[in-house]
Amino acid sequence: MFGLAYFHVQALQVVFFALGLFGAYATYKSRALSYVAVFFVAAWLLVLKGIQYFELGRLPMDISAVCYFLYGICAILPFRPLKTVAAQLATLCGLVYGICMIARPDVFFEHDSNEFGRYFAIANHAMLFFGGLAMMGHVRFKKTDFLWTLSAVALIVGYIEACVLYGVPESTAVFPEIVNGNIVYMIFPDFTPAWWYYPVYYAAFAVLTGLWLKLTYIINRRAVPATLQTRFITM
């Protein structure tokens, strides 16, 4: 939904996208900047989100919420495949959130009446977007790393579903809507599905997932050689 009521939020999201792209590109030019960017984002997410969830006494119940902690931990651990997972998932979470915020900001305003909370969420997802892109120039991906990412997504979905079974309130964020196919209704509320909708939706979802993983490998191949000639983490 586009209109003056939400234009400032949409414009802010576009600015964050631009800053994330330019910031990540700058880190590809310097190994030192790469380390600073990755560990700054990790510290930001671990400290701020850790305090927030501890004070609220809540569990992370969305893939973005899990990625806040996943990214922070993977940035610290010297294990390259997990850094690939963090890079791919963090960037994707930030990208999907930003696109949905631009397309349907009214939905986010309905779900979160706290103005500070909305801007804080935008900033945190912008950090995921930037941090994920920066991580793509921080480590060298291998061909089999996508299996780690798919396994991580499966574990996150399993964790969320297990929490729901034990009575933890389900998240109202974007990821559950993507998994159950309701994201199209969220963006196009007047859409009426036919019998073919879900087969087509999940086929398109699988194709887009594959294209996204392919794109991250292309970015990684271009970003890593652009850094200084130093040894990359290859564990």
DODODREN-195127 format. One line per 4 residues: number of its first residue (from 1); their letters; for each residue z, x, y of N, C-alpha, C. Coordinates in nm, 4 decimals, always signed. Atoms other than C-alpha are relative to their C-alpha. Example, Ala and Ser with C-alpha at 12.3 -4.5 7.8 and 13.67 -1.06 7.14 Angstrom:
<recs>
1 = AS = +0.0000 +0.0890 -0.1190 +0.7800 +1.2300 -0.4500 +0.0000 +0.0900 +0.1200  -0.0060 -0.0820 -0.1190 +0.7140 +1.3670 -0.1060 +0.0730 -0.0770 +0.1090
</recs>
This chain:
<recs>
1 = MFGL = +0.0000 +0.0850 -0.1184 +0.0000 +0.0000 +0.0000 +0.0000 +0.0888 +0.1236  +0.0103 -0.0793 -0.1209 -0.1047 +0.1438 +0.3322 +0.0332 -0.0868 +0.1202  -0.0396 +0.0726 -0.1194 +0.0448 +0.0391 +0.6620 +0.0927 +0.0849 +0.0835  -0.0828 -0.0778 -0.0916 +0.2412 +0.1586 +0.9597 +0.1440 +0.0123 -0.0488
5 = AYFH = -0.1388 -0.0012 +0.0457 +0.5714 +0.0724 +0.7899 +0.0287 +0.1188 -0.0912  -0.0201 -0.1093 +0.0962 +0.5190 +0.3470 +0.5304 -0.0805 +0.1250 +0.0345  +0.0905 -0.1107 -0.0310 +0.2786 +0.5794 +0.7071 +0.0738 +0.1331 +0.0112  -0.0732 -0.1254 -0.0182 +0.5452 +0.8362 +0.7956 +0.0365 +0.0638 -0.1337
9 = VQAL = -0.0350 -0.0527 +0.1320 +0.6495 +0.8696 +0.4308 -0.1249 +0.0534 -0.0694  +0.1248 -0.0447 +0.0609 +0.2903 +0.8943 +0.3102 -0.0487 +0.1301 +0.0636  +0.0412 -0.1211 -0.0703 +0.2100 +1.1531 +0.5768 +0.0886 +0.1184 -0.0398  -0.0928 -0.1055 +0.0409 +0.5209 +1.3519 +0.4824 -0.0351 +0.0512 -0.1391
13 = QVVF = +0.0354 -0.0413 +0.1355 +0.4146 +1.3522 +0.1195 -0.1264 +0.0854 +0.0000  +0.1228 -0.0792 -0.0106 +0.0675 +1.4804 +0.2110 +0.0316 +0.1396 +0.0536  -0.0406 -0.1290 -0.0564 +0.2270 +1.7564 +0.4215 +0.0673 +0.0856 -0.1075  -0.0675 -0.0745 +0.1062 +0.4482 +1.8559 +0.1268 -0.0996 +0.0519 -0.1037
17 = FALG = +0.1041 -0.0458 +0.0922 +0.1442 +1.8729 -0.1003 -0.0703 +0.1237 +0.0561  +0.0698 -0.1117 -0.0637 -0.0328 +2.1009 +0.1465 +0.0875 +0.1249 +0.0036  -0.0920 -0.1138 -0.0042 +0.2733 +2.3221 +0.1913 +0.0198 +0.0604 -0.1396  -0.0156 -0.0496 +0.1368 +0.3169 +2.3459 -0.1856 -0.1189 +0.0823 -0.0452
21 = LFGA = +0.1212 -0.0723 +0.0383 -0.0435 +2.4530 -0.2372 -0.0102 +0.1343 +0.0718  +0.0094 -0.1243 -0.0763 -0.0435 +2.7094 +0.0424 +0.1127 +0.0973 -0.0368  -0.1122 -0.0850 +0.0369 +0.3021 +2.8373 -0.0518 -0.0213 +0.0665 -0.1344  +0.0247 -0.0562 +0.1326 +0.2071 +2.8817 -0.4163 -0.1101 +0.1052 +0.0057
25 = YATY = +0.1086 -0.0976 -0.0134 -0.1159 +3.0581 -0.3199 +0.0510 +0.1316 +0.0582  -0.0580 -0.1210 -0.0598 +0.0851 +3.3003 -0.1075 +0.0773 +0.0807 -0.1041  -0.0766 -0.0722 +0.1020 +0.3073 +3.3840 -0.4055 -0.0914 +0.0714 -0.0981  +0.0923 -0.0655 +0.0930 +0.0008 +3.4714 -0.6145 -0.0431 +0.1374 +0.0503
29 = KSRA = +0.0411 -0.1266 -0.0591 -0.0645 +3.7611 -0.3764 +0.1066 +0.1086 -0.0123  -0.1100 -0.0966 +0.0020 +0.2737 +3.9263 -0.4263 +0.0945 -0.0299 -0.1139  -0.0941 +0.0164 +0.1100 +0.4870 +3.9807 -0.7332 +0.1409 -0.0258 +0.0531  -0.1331 +0.0188 -0.0580 +0.7974 +4.0006 -0.5121 +0.0171 -0.1430 +0.0488
33 = LSYV = -0.0063 +0.1385 -0.0467 +0.7189 +3.6669 -0.3468 +0.0071 -0.0969 -0.1170  -0.0024 +0.0848 +0.1190 +0.6605 +3.5197 -0.6913 +0.1417 -0.0143 -0.0526  -0.1381 +0.0041 +0.0471 +1.0118 +3.6129 -0.8027 +0.0885 -0.0804 +0.0963  -0.0826 +0.0696 -0.0998 +1.1672 +3.4885 -0.4783 -0.0239 -0.1509 -0.0061
37 = AVFF = +0.0328 +0.1425 +0.0015 +0.9848 +3.1543 -0.4923 +0.0567 -0.0686 -0.1239  -0.0438 +0.0612 +0.1256 +1.0627 +3.0839 -0.8578 +0.1523 -0.0121 -0.0055  -0.1458 +0.0032 +0.0105 +1.4305 +3.1738 -0.8377 +0.0640 -0.0811 +0.1130  -0.0500 +0.0870 -0.1068 +1.4781 +2.9978 -0.5027 -0.0068 -0.1457 -0.0424
41 = VAAW = +0.0139 +0.1385 +0.0464 +1.3428 +2.6730 -0.6462 +0.0989 -0.0291 -0.1120  -0.0949 +0.0187 +0.1107 +1.5523 +2.7189 -0.9610 +0.1415 -0.0198 +0.0527  -0.1346 +0.0121 -0.0567 +1.8695 +2.7696 -0.7568 +0.0160 -0.1314 +0.0746  -0.0022 +0.1273 -0.0746 +1.7878 +2.4733 -0.5298 +0.0243 -0.1166 -0.0949
45 = LLVL = -0.0069 +0.1139 +0.0910 +1.7390 +2.2363 -0.8210 +0.1287 +0.0003 -0.0813  -0.1195 -0.0050 +0.0834 +2.0247 +2.3566 -1.0400 +0.1263 -0.0322 +0.0794  -0.1220 +0.0188 -0.0783 +2.2863 +2.3634 -0.7646 +0.0070 -0.1412 +0.0573  -0.0051 +0.1300 -0.0675 +2.1957 +2.0512 -0.5661 +0.0009 -0.1162 -0.0990
49 = KGIQ = +0.0041 +0.1106 +0.0961 +2.1037 +1.8282 -0.8584 +0.1199 +0.0052 -0.0942  -0.1195 -0.0093 +0.0841 +2.3901 +1.9620 -1.0681 +0.1195 -0.0633 +0.0680  -0.1101 +0.0597 -0.0763 +2.6386 +1.8693 -0.7960 -0.0155 -0.1514 +0.0072  +0.0246 +0.1435 -0.0136 +2.4761 +1.5298 -0.7479 +0.0320 -0.0756 -0.1291
53 = YFEL = -0.0235 +0.0704 +0.1264 +2.4809 +1.4318 -1.1155 +0.1465 +0.0094 -0.0422  -0.1417 -0.0143 +0.0339 +2.8333 +1.5679 -1.1624 +0.0843 -0.0979 +0.0803  -0.0770 +0.0913 -0.0851 +2.9668 +1.3674 -0.8668 -0.0222 -0.1457 -0.0390  +0.0301 +0.1380 +0.0387 +2.7910 +1.0511 -0.9839 +0.0419 -0.0311 -0.1432
57 = GRLP = -0.0358 +0.0207 +0.1398 +2.8945 +1.1039 -1.3464 -0.1137 -0.0602 -0.0805  +0.1180 +0.0565 +0.0646 +2.5399 +1.0318 -1.4608 -0.0724 +0.1049 -0.0823  +0.0885 -0.0865 +0.0764 +2.2929 +1.1733 -1.7096 -0.1412 -0.0116 +0.0571  +0.1407 +0.0114 -0.0424 +1.9318 +1.2589 -1.6132 -0.0766 -0.0877 -0.0976
61 = MDIS = +0.0648 +0.0981 +0.0866 +1.7264 +0.9674 -1.7453 -0.1480 -0.0180 +0.0327  +0.1424 +0.0043 -0.0296 +1.3749 +1.0490 -1.6303 -0.0530 +0.1409 -0.0186  +0.0541 -0.1327 +0.0253 +1.1389 +1.3359 -1.7034 +0.0137 +0.0907 +0.1217  -0.0191 -0.0809 -0.1204 +1.1604 +1.4502 -1.3407 +0.1433 +0.0505 +0.0086
65 = AVCY = -0.1410 -0.0383 -0.0052 +1.5397 +1.4499 -1.3566 +0.0306 +0.1091 -0.1020  -0.0195 -0.1037 +0.1016 +1.5328 +1.6512 -1.6787 -0.0648 +0.1305 +0.0454  +0.0720 -0.1195 -0.0442 +1.2795 +1.8896 -1.5246 +0.0749 +0.0767 +0.1081  -0.0815 -0.0727 -0.0984 +1.5195 +1.9695 -1.2401 +0.0804 +0.1099 -0.0697
69 = FLYG = -0.0854 -0.0947 +0.0729 +1.7462 +2.1376 -1.4937 -0.0831 +0.0902 -0.0917  +0.0873 -0.0781 +0.0870 +1.4707 +2.2490 -1.7312 -0.0625 +0.1160 +0.0769  +0.0626 -0.1051 -0.0799 +1.2964 +2.4401 -1.4547 +0.1018 +0.1091 +0.0349  -0.1012 -0.0975 -0.0386 +1.6160 +2.6051 -1.3365 +0.0410 +0.0901 -0.1138
73 = ICAI = -0.0414 -0.0793 +0.1165 +1.7155 +2.7171 -1.6851 -0.1134 +0.0915 -0.0457  +0.1137 -0.0800 +0.0470 +1.3656 +2.8338 -1.7811 -0.0331 +0.1144 +0.0946  +0.0250 -0.1082 -0.0963 +1.3360 +3.0393 -1.4624 +0.0929 +0.1179 -0.0252  -0.0996 -0.1052 +0.0229 +1.6457 +3.2332 -1.5633 -0.0182 +0.0665 -0.1359
77 = LPFR = +0.0121 -0.0546 +0.1347 +1.5852 +3.2753 -1.9365 -0.1265 +0.0856 -0.0133  +0.1162 -0.0884 +0.0165 +1.3528 +3.5669 -2.0255 -0.0827 -0.0362 -0.1233  +0.0786 +0.0470 +0.1151 +1.1431 +3.3600 -2.2670 -0.1257 -0.0670 +0.0533  +0.1232 +0.0420 -0.0646 +0.7815 +3.3205 -2.1602 -0.0484 -0.1413 -0.0348
81 = PLKT = +0.0500 +0.1353 +0.0296 +0.6822 +3.0004 -2.3519 +0.0741 -0.1098 +0.0758  -0.0745 +0.1011 -0.0738 +0.9624 +2.8060 -2.1820 -0.0382 -0.0003 +0.1476  +0.0459 -0.0057 -0.1385 +0.8400 +2.9258 -1.8448 -0.1336 -0.0731 +0.0146  +0.1250 +0.0763 -0.0002 +0.4984 +2.7838 -1.9322 +0.0293 -0.1495 +0.0011
85 = VAAQ = -0.0418 +0.1404 +0.0027 +0.6636 +2.4515 -2.0149 +0.0474 -0.0447 +0.1380  -0.0535 +0.0333 -0.1318 +0.8504 +2.4546 -1.6835 -0.1110 -0.0097 +0.1029  +0.1100 -0.0006 -0.0961 +0.5336 +2.5380 -1.4902 -0.0840 -0.1265 -0.0120  +0.0885 +0.1139 +0.0207 +0.3241 +2.2623 -1.6449 +0.0687 -0.1330 +0.0294
89 = LATL = -0.0687 +0.1274 -0.0185 +0.5855 +1.9856 -1.6436 +0.0487 -0.0188 +0.1433  -0.0499 +0.0128 -0.1372 +0.7357 +2.0592 -1.3019 -0.1122 -0.0357 +0.0963  +0.1137 +0.0301 -0.0873 +0.3967 +2.0622 -1.1297 -0.0485 -0.1418 -0.0220  +0.0487 +0.1342 +0.0303 +0.2907 +1.7439 -1.3076 +0.0937 -0.1067 +0.0550
93 = CGLV = -0.0969 +0.0973 -0.0515 +0.6128 +1.5597 -1.2168 -0.0109 -0.0130 +0.1512  +0.0131 +0.0038 -0.1447 +0.5801 +1.6571 -0.8531 -0.1292 -0.0647 +0.0441  +0.1307 +0.0557 -0.0348 +0.2122 +1.5629 -0.8474 -0.0044 -0.1508 -0.0207  +0.0036 +0.1435 +0.0303 +0.2498 +1.2228 -1.0146 +0.0893 -0.0786 +0.0954
97 = YGIC = -0.0906 +0.0666 -0.0936 +0.5490 +1.1290 -0.8003 -0.0642 -0.0104 +0.1375  +0.0609 -0.0005 -0.1322 +0.3642 +1.2297 -0.4838 -0.1150 -0.0973 +0.0114  +0.1132 +0.0924 -0.0016 +0.0509 +1.0351 -0.5738 +0.0488 -0.1443 +0.0031  -0.0544 +0.1369 +0.0026 +0.2552 +0.7243 -0.6542 +0.0678 -0.0348 +0.1327
101 = MIAR = -0.0633 +0.0249 -0.1293 +0.4517 +0.7622 -0.3312 -0.1036 -0.0300 +0.1066  +0.1073 +0.0255 -0.0956 +0.1284 +0.7752 -0.1336 -0.0660 -0.1347 -0.0274  +0.0711 +0.1222 +0.0363 -0.0322 +0.4867 -0.3258 +0.0856 -0.1255 +0.0172  -0.0872 +0.1185 -0.0054 +0.2683 +0.2495 -0.3453 +0.1394 +0.0351 +0.0486
105 = PDVF = -0.1341 -0.0341 -0.0508 +0.5555 +0.3609 -0.1208 +0.0933 -0.1197 +0.0026  -0.0831 +0.1193 -0.0057 +0.6767 +0.0005 -0.1014 +0.0827 -0.0175 -0.1268  -0.0729 +0.0116 +0.1263 +0.7774 +0.0137 -0.4699 +0.1232 +0.0905 +0.0024  -0.1126 -0.0928 -0.0080 +0.9983 +0.3183 -0.4077 +0.1058 -0.0508 +0.0982
109 = FEHD = -0.0944 +0.0544 -0.0971 +1.1540 +0.1505 -0.1037 +0.0784 -0.1163 -0.0606  -0.0681 +0.1130 +0.0640 +1.2371 -0.1571 -0.3135 +0.1049 +0.0489 -0.0991  -0.0899 -0.0499 +0.1045 +1.4028 +0.0501 -0.5870 +0.1133 +0.0842 +0.0555  -0.1021 -0.0878 -0.0576 +1.6000 +0.2759 -0.3523 +0.0177 -0.0364 +0.1469
113 = SNEF = -0.0249 +0.0456 -0.1367 +1.7485 +0.1223 -0.0394 +0.0641 +0.1092 +0.0861  -0.0635 -0.1100 -0.0718 +1.9193 +0.4499 +0.0556 -0.1080 +0.0897 +0.0602  +0.1064 -0.0765 -0.0652 +1.6957 +0.6186 +0.3126 +0.0130 +0.1494 -0.0269  -0.0213 -0.1414 +0.0277 +1.8523 +0.9612 +0.2653 -0.0408 +0.0335 -0.1431
117 = GRYF = +0.0350 -0.0216 +0.1397 +1.8096 +0.9274 -0.1102 -0.1498 +0.0090 -0.0209  +0.1455 -0.0041 +0.0125 +1.4378 +0.8588 -0.0702 -0.0557 +0.1341 +0.0469  +0.0506 -0.1275 -0.0523 +1.3779 +1.1657 +0.1446 +0.0454 +0.1168 -0.0869  -0.0498 -0.1039 +0.0890 +1.5927 +1.3762 -0.0856 -0.0856 +0.0064 -0.1264
121 = AIAN = +0.0852 +0.0047 +0.1190 +1.3825 +1.2610 -0.3822 -0.1372 +0.0595 +0.0294  +0.1298 -0.0559 -0.0386 +1.0605 +1.3453 -0.1962 +0.0091 +0.1520 +0.0072  -0.0171 -0.1447 -0.0129 +1.1934 +1.6933 -0.1146 +0.0163 +0.0665 -0.1364  -0.0217 -0.0588 +0.1324 +1.3079 +1.7573 -0.4720 -0.1277 +0.0021 -0.0823
125 = HAML = +0.1260 +0.0011 +0.0737 +0.9748 +1.6519 -0.6201 -0.1005 +0.0969 +0.0613  +0.0838 -0.1019 -0.0641 +0.7989 +1.8690 -0.3626 +0.0385 +0.1386 -0.0506  -0.0466 -0.1264 +0.0561 +1.0136 +2.1559 -0.4912 -0.0526 +0.0190 -0.1420  +0.0560 -0.0093 +0.1350 +0.9034 +2.0772 -0.8474 -0.1475 +0.0376 +0.0060
129 = FFGG = +0.1428 -0.0261 -0.0141 +0.5395 +2.0780 -0.7377 -0.0249 +0.1459 +0.0386  +0.0156 -0.1383 -0.0458 +0.5675 +2.4071 -0.5502 +0.0499 +0.0996 -0.1048  -0.0569 -0.0915 +0.0981 +0.7927 +2.5701 -0.8094 -0.0863 +0.0129 -0.1241  +0.0873 -0.0042 +0.1169 +0.5637 +2.4741 -1.0954 -0.1250 +0.0819 +0.0255
133 = LAMM = +0.1194 -0.0781 -0.0346 +0.2581 +2.6134 -0.9191 +0.0339 +0.1487 +0.0126  -0.0410 -0.1399 -0.0135 +0.4472 +2.9312 -0.8300 +0.0217 +0.0637 -0.1365  -0.0237 -0.0516 +0.1347 +0.5500 +2.9707 -1.1940 -0.1315 +0.0284 -0.0725  +0.1294 -0.0240 +0.0643 +0.1826 +2.9482 -1.2978 -0.0555 +0.1375 +0.0334
137 = GHVR = +0.0402 -0.1347 -0.0331 +0.1290 +3.2768 -1.1201 +0.1043 +0.1035 -0.0340  -0.1134 -0.0873 +0.0291 +0.4524 +3.4236 -1.2491 -0.0045 +0.0546 -0.1423  +0.0094 -0.0412 +0.1399 +0.3794 +3.4432 -1.6234 -0.1410 -0.0277 -0.0515  +0.1321 +0.0188 +0.0601 +0.0700 +3.4671 -1.8388 +0.0091 -0.1022 -0.1134
141 = FKKT = +0.0021 +0.1006 +0.1051 -0.0026 +3.1573 -2.0481 -0.0764 +0.0530 -0.1215  +0.0740 -0.0268 +0.1227 -0.1117 +3.1893 -2.4100 -0.0589 -0.1306 -0.0533  +0.0735 +0.1187 +0.0454 -0.3433 +2.9507 -2.5947 +0.0899 -0.0999 -0.0710  -0.0859 +0.0903 +0.0778 -0.0660 +2.8090 -2.8136 +0.1157 -0.0585 +0.0813
145 = DFLW = -0.1149 +0.0443 -0.0785 +0.1753 +2.7430 -2.5266 +0.0014 -0.1506 +0.0235  +0.0030 +0.1442 -0.0236 +0.0556 +2.3838 -2.4860 +0.0810 -0.0741 -0.1065  -0.0809 +0.0629 +0.1052 +0.2315 +2.3075 -2.8157 +0.1465 -0.0044 +0.0409  -0.1371 +0.0003 -0.0517 +0.5603 +2.4055 -2.6529 +0.0180 -0.1130 +0.1005
149 = TLSA = -0.0095 +0.1049 -0.1024 +0.4890 +2.1692 -2.3643 +0.0020 -0.1385 -0.0637  +0.0035 +0.1306 +0.0670 +0.3973 +1.8759 -2.5896 +0.1301 -0.0245 -0.0764  -0.1277 +0.0139 +0.0714 +0.7088 +1.9416 -2.7999 +0.1127 -0.0320 +0.0973  -0.1034 +0.0256 -0.1001 +0.9232 +1.9486 -2.4845 -0.0054 -0.1449 +0.0483
153 = VALI = +0.0144 +0.1402 -0.0426 +0.7822 +1.6125 -2.3714 +0.0531 -0.0933 -0.1074  -0.0492 +0.0831 +0.1101 +0.8507 +1.4633 -2.7151 +0.1522 +0.0020 -0.0064  -0.1465 -0.0107 +0.0012 +1.2091 +1.5923 -2.7043 +0.0620 -0.0758 +0.1165  -0.0525 +0.0708 -0.1165 +1.2609 +1.4539 -2.3531 -0.0057 -0.1508 -0.0215
157 = VGYI = +0.0127 +0.1440 +0.0287 +1.1286 +1.1107 -2.4546 +0.1037 -0.0421 -0.1034  -0.1002 +0.0314 +0.1020 +1.3494 +1.1180 -2.7653 +0.1409 -0.0024 +0.0567  -0.1319 -0.0050 -0.0643 +1.6515 +1.2158 -2.5574 +0.0244 -0.1249 +0.0845  -0.0154 +0.1181 -0.0862 +1.5922 +0.9325 -2.3073 +0.0190 -0.1254 -0.0843
161 = EACV = -0.0119 +0.1179 +0.0864 +1.5420 +0.6754 -2.5837 +0.1342 -0.0031 -0.0717  -0.1313 -0.0059 +0.0660 +1.8564 +0.7944 -2.7631 +0.1107 -0.0405 +0.0962  -0.0996 +0.0375 -0.1005 +2.0568 +0.7617 -2.4407 -0.0007 -0.1499 +0.0238  +0.0113 +0.1452 -0.0204 +1.9254 +0.4073 -2.3914 +0.0645 -0.0742 -0.1160
165 = LYGV = -0.0603 +0.0638 +0.1180 +2.0291 +0.3168 -2.7484 +0.1518 +0.0039 +0.0057  -0.1453 -0.0125 -0.0108 +2.3809 +0.4380 -2.6699 +0.0546 -0.0651 +0.1262  -0.0470 +0.0798 -0.1117 +2.3983 +0.2174 -2.3626 -0.0114 +0.0619 +0.1368  +0.0200 -0.0600 -0.1323 +2.3020 +0.4559 -2.0829 -0.1068 -0.0796 +0.0730
169 = PEST = +0.0995 +0.0790 -0.0736 +2.1190 +0.2564 -1.8112 -0.1332 +0.0726 +0.0094  +0.1326 -0.0593 -0.0028 +1.7449 +0.3141 -1.8248 -0.0441 +0.0268 +0.1435  +0.0453 -0.0384 -0.1332 +1.5763 +0.4831 -1.5311 -0.1032 -0.0991 +0.0525  +0.1017 +0.0836 -0.0635 +1.3659 +0.2866 -1.2822 -0.1097 +0.0875 +0.0617
173 = AVFP = +0.0958 -0.0936 -0.0581 +1.1534 +0.5938 -1.2043 -0.1383 -0.0190 -0.0619  +0.1413 +0.0161 +0.0343 +0.7825 +0.6483 -1.2637 -0.0270 +0.0268 -0.1476  +0.0357 -0.0430 +0.1348 +0.7869 +0.8176 -1.6050 +0.0059 -0.1119 -0.1052  -0.0003 +0.1079 +0.0989 +0.8994 +0.5161 -1.8142 -0.1176 -0.0955 +0.0176
177 = EIVN = +0.1132 +0.0882 -0.0249 +0.6265 +0.3102 -1.6470 -0.1301 +0.0599 -0.0536  +0.1181 -0.0654 +0.0562 +0.3687 +0.5687 -1.7551 -0.0004 -0.0111 -0.1514  -0.0095 +0.0036 +0.1459 +0.4936 +0.5768 -2.1140 -0.0311 -0.1386 -0.0542  +0.0226 +0.1350 +0.0528 +0.4924 +0.1972 -2.1576 -0.1260 -0.0659 +0.0535
181 = GNIV = +0.1281 +0.0523 -0.0467 +0.1622 +0.1500 -1.9749 +0.0073 -0.0897 +0.1214  -0.0158 +0.0902 -0.1146 +0.3037 -0.0405 -1.6778 -0.0323 +0.0651 +0.1336  +0.0287 -0.0688 -0.1253 +0.2049 +0.2208 -1.4203 -0.1165 -0.0647 +0.0734  +0.1157 +0.0665 -0.0623 -0.1229 +0.0347 -1.3588 +0.0458 -0.1253 +0.0742
185 = YMIF = -0.0532 +0.1186 -0.0687 +0.0732 -0.2834 -1.2751 +0.0745 +0.0398 +0.1263  -0.0764 -0.0474 -0.1145 +0.2892 -0.0802 -1.0408 -0.0926 +0.0282 +0.1192  +0.0941 -0.0335 -0.1062 -0.0139 +0.0397 -0.8441 -0.0866 -0.1197 +0.0373  +0.0842 +0.1174 -0.0240 -0.2230 -0.2769 -0.8839 +0.0718 -0.1241 -0.0535
189 = PDFT = -0.0829 +0.1110 +0.0492 +0.0213 -0.5709 -0.9086 -0.0790 -0.1246 -0.0398  +0.0813 +0.1183 +0.0327 -0.2606 -0.8290 -0.9323 -0.0856 +0.0215 -0.1247  +0.0806 -0.0299 +0.1178 -0.4127 -0.6625 -1.2374 +0.0428 -0.0871 -0.1179  -0.0265 +0.0822 +0.1181 -0.4418 -0.8895 -1.5437 -0.0596 +0.0688 -0.1213
193 = PAWW = +0.0532 -0.0761 +0.1138 -0.4717 -0.6966 -1.8728 -0.0683 -0.0886 -0.1029  +0.0664 +0.0663 +0.1119 -0.7059 -0.7974 -2.1549 +0.0454 +0.0671 -0.1294  -0.0419 -0.0528 +0.1298 -0.6712 -0.7229 -2.5256 -0.0277 +0.1488 -0.0145  +0.0404 -0.1390 +0.0134 -0.8406 -0.3854 -2.4824 +0.0807 +0.0951 +0.0887
197 = YYPV = -0.0642 -0.0835 -0.1018 -0.6080 -0.2620 -2.2090 +0.0776 +0.1171 -0.0593  -0.0863 -0.1063 +0.0498 -0.3521 -0.0648 -2.4119 -0.0747 +0.1065 -0.0797  +0.0784 -0.1062 +0.0656 -0.6019 +0.1115 -2.6447 -0.0734 +0.0890 +0.1003  +0.0717 -0.0776 -0.1014 -0.8055 +0.2174 -2.3415 +0.0978 +0.0826 +0.0825
201 = YYAA = -0.0990 -0.0704 -0.0820 -0.4949 +0.3101 -2.1435 +0.0493 +0.1261 -0.0695  -0.0563 -0.1153 +0.0689 -0.3489 +0.5397 -2.4087 -0.1063 +0.1036 -0.0347  +0.1085 -0.0960 +0.0195 -0.6882 +0.6953 -2.4845 -0.0232 +0.0789 +0.1288  +0.0171 -0.0669 -0.1289 -0.7292 +0.7694 -2.1133 +0.1180 +0.0919 +0.0292
205 = FAVL = -0.1206 -0.0820 -0.0182 -0.3708 +0.8994 -2.1045 -0.0118 +0.1310 -0.0767  +0.0163 -0.1200 +0.0817 -0.4473 +1.1438 -2.3864 -0.1043 +0.0938 +0.0606  +0.1055 -0.0817 -0.0605 -0.7681 +1.2616 -2.2174 +0.0513 +0.0681 +0.1272  -0.0527 -0.0568 -0.1239 -0.5956 +1.3099 -1.8810 +0.1036 +0.1088 -0.0267
209 = TGLW = -0.0969 -0.1024 +0.0373 -0.3141 +1.5014 -2.0495 -0.0704 +0.1292 -0.0395  +0.0762 -0.1176 +0.0403 -0.5666 +1.7350 -2.2098 -0.0660 +0.0693 +0.1185  +0.0627 -0.0577 -0.1188 -0.7503 +1.7831 -1.8798 +0.1027 +0.0709 +0.0876  -0.1044 -0.0632 -0.0798 -0.4221 +1.8575 -1.7029 +0.0388 +0.1357 -0.0583
213 = LKLT = -0.0353 -0.1256 +0.0637 -0.3280 +2.1245 -1.9565 -0.1110 +0.1039 +0.0199  +0.1128 -0.0902 -0.0223 -0.6769 +2.2740 -1.9266 +0.0007 +0.0532 +0.1427  -0.0034 -0.0411 -0.1405 -0.6454 +2.2815 -1.5468 +0.1086 +0.1040 +0.0237  -0.1083 -0.0977 -0.0200 -0.3123 +2.4656 -1.5661 -0.0382 +0.1372 -0.0533
217 = YIIN = +0.0440 -0.1280 +0.0536 -0.4699 +2.7340 -1.7835 -0.1012 +0.0664 +0.0937  +0.0967 -0.0548 -0.0961 -0.7535 +2.7749 -1.5318 +0.0735 +0.0582 +0.1205  -0.0789 -0.0495 -0.1135 -0.5022 +2.8070 -1.2461 +0.0709 +0.1291 -0.0379  -0.0734 -0.1186 +0.0447 -0.3011 +3.0574 -1.4494 -0.0904 +0.1219 -0.0101
221 = RRAV = +0.0919 -0.1130 +0.0132 -0.6028 +3.2753 -1.5273 -0.0407 +0.0541 +0.1360  +0.0400 -0.0438 -0.1336 -0.6966 +3.2840 -1.1604 +0.1192 +0.0567 +0.0785  -0.1167 -0.0399 -0.0786 -0.3425 +3.3260 -1.0277 +0.0586 +0.1323 -0.0463  -0.0660 -0.1197 +0.0511 -0.2061 +3.5967 -1.2543 -0.0746 +0.1288 +0.0353
225 = PATL = +0.0675 -0.1240 -0.0383 -0.4803 +3.8580 -1.1967 +0.0081 +0.0293 +0.1488  -0.0060 -0.0190 -0.1446 -0.4391 +3.8050 -0.8222 +0.1294 +0.0658 +0.0438  -0.1265 -0.0625 -0.0357 -0.0840 +3.9400 -0.8304 -0.0127 +0.1518 -0.0071  +0.0003 -0.1462 +0.0079 +0.0079 +4.3050 -0.8049 -0.0070 +0.0454 -0.1452
229 = QTRF = +0.0162 -0.0530 +0.1352 -0.0620 +4.5213 -1.1082 +0.1347 +0.0451 -0.0549  -0.1301 -0.0292 +0.0603 +0.2851 +4.4980 -1.2603 +0.0086 -0.0738 -0.1322  -0.0129 +0.0589 +0.1338 +0.4057 +4.4000 -1.6054 +0.0520 -0.1436 +0.0086  -0.0407 +0.1394 +0.0042 +0.4282 +4.0274 -1.6679 +0.0954 -0.0244 -0.1161
233 = ITM = -0.0910 +0.0375 +0.1083 +0.6920 +3.8608 -1.8786 -0.0827 -0.0522 -0.1158  +0.0853 +0.0382 +0.1131 +0.5315 +3.8299 -2.2232 +0.0802 -0.0296 -0.1254  -0.0830 +0.0274 +0.1182 +0.8244 +3.7503 -2.4516 -0.0380 -0.1340 -0.0594
</recs>
